[in-house]
Amino acid sequence: MVLREENLIKNLEAVKDNIKNAAAEYNIFHPSNFTELIAVSKTFPARDIEVLLEHGHRVFGENKVQEALEKWLPLKQKYPQSTLHMIGPLQTNKVKDALKIFDVIETVDRKKLANMLAKYIKETDKKVECFIQVNTGEEPQKAGILPSEADEFIRYCVAEISLPIRGLMCIPPADEEPSVHFALLSHIAKRNGLVDLSMGMSRDYELAAAMGARYVRVGSAIFGSRSQAE
Ligand SMILES: *Cc1c(COP(=O)(O)O)cnc(C)c1O
């Protein structure tokens, strides 16, 4: 096997071990395999992804609709059990295309998008799950519903338009202690009767797992650093 392939598998297994160990701290509430790893393959070629698919990994994340369609339409043919999460901002005019390739939309954050998703999910009868993105750091440049508006937005999505909401997702500010944001996300979820949290990236996925994340989204710790600007 070539070095790149060996390294990808080694990195994936190391991240999975770290998640298991970190999640053990949370074991009183959840089984040790509660936290699932989303391998974030954005910017990396289909061949890298296929190495991990061949190795048995099934859950991946991408942040752009067009890139996901190009890489994943062939991959999904070959590996129909694979699951793809949309983790980037989603424009309403891309919803229809997004539903052709993504199984989970993690970035629902406004009514216009929620309505469009609900409409197309109903029309196509597509099995898809959603997370609501919360802008826990209240950063103006970042997507996500504000914490103060989260309760009403969750209620709207669940009760008024029957969007299949699984849980909440956040991306903490780069320069702040992530545990505060993970705790806030967990708190908002609990008071709204939601269980599943998507939180934690390469720099803080162990902490997120220890704090009860259902999904951690890990890119560079598996695939290496992304050279291009995003
Ligand atoms: C890119 C990205 C990740 C993965 O980031 P790494 O630091 O490379 O692990 C996770 N979540 C979101 C929303 C992303 O855009």
The ligand as an SDF file (V2000), in Angstrom:
LIG
                    3D

 15 15  0  0  0  0  0  0  0  0999 V2000
  -13.8760   22.0140    7.8300 C   0  0  0  0  0  0  0  0  0  0  0  0
  -14.8560   21.7860    8.9010 C   0  0  0  0  0  0  0  0  0  0  0  0
  -14.6080   20.8610    9.9220 C   0  0  0  0  0  0  0  0  0  0  0  0
  -13.3180   20.0760   10.0400 C   0  0  0  0  0  0  0  0  0  0  0  0
  -12.2860   20.9440   10.4370 O   0  0  0  0  0  0  0  0  0  0  0  0
  -10.8620   20.3730   10.8930 P   0  0  0  0  0  0  0  0  0  0  0  0
  -10.3150   21.4480   11.7580 O   0  0  0  0  0  0  0  0  0  0  0  0
  -10.0740   20.1730    9.6460 O   0  0  0  0  0  0  0  0  0  0  0  0
  -11.0830   19.1140   11.6200 O   0  0  0  0  0  0  0  0  0  0  0  0
  -15.6030   20.6620   10.8630 C   0  0  0  0  0  0  0  0  0  0  0  0
  -16.7710   21.3440   10.8260 N   0  0  0  0  0  0  0  0  0  0  0  0
  -17.0450   22.2440    9.8600 C   0  0  0  0  0  0  0  0  0  0  0  0
  -18.3490   22.9530    9.8760 C   0  0  0  0  0  0  0  0  0  0  0  0
  -16.0990   22.5000    8.8700 C   0  0  0  0  0  0  0  0  0  0  0  0
  -16.3860   23.4030    7.9210 O   0  0  0  0  0  0  0  0  0  0  0  0
  1  2  1  0
  2  3  1  0
  2 14  2  0
  3  4  1  0
  3 10  2  0
  4  5  1  0
  5  6  1  0
  6  7  2  0
  6  8  1  0
  6  9  1  0
 10 11  1  0
 11 12  2  0
 12 13  1  0
 12 14  1  0
 14 15  1  0
M  END
$$$$
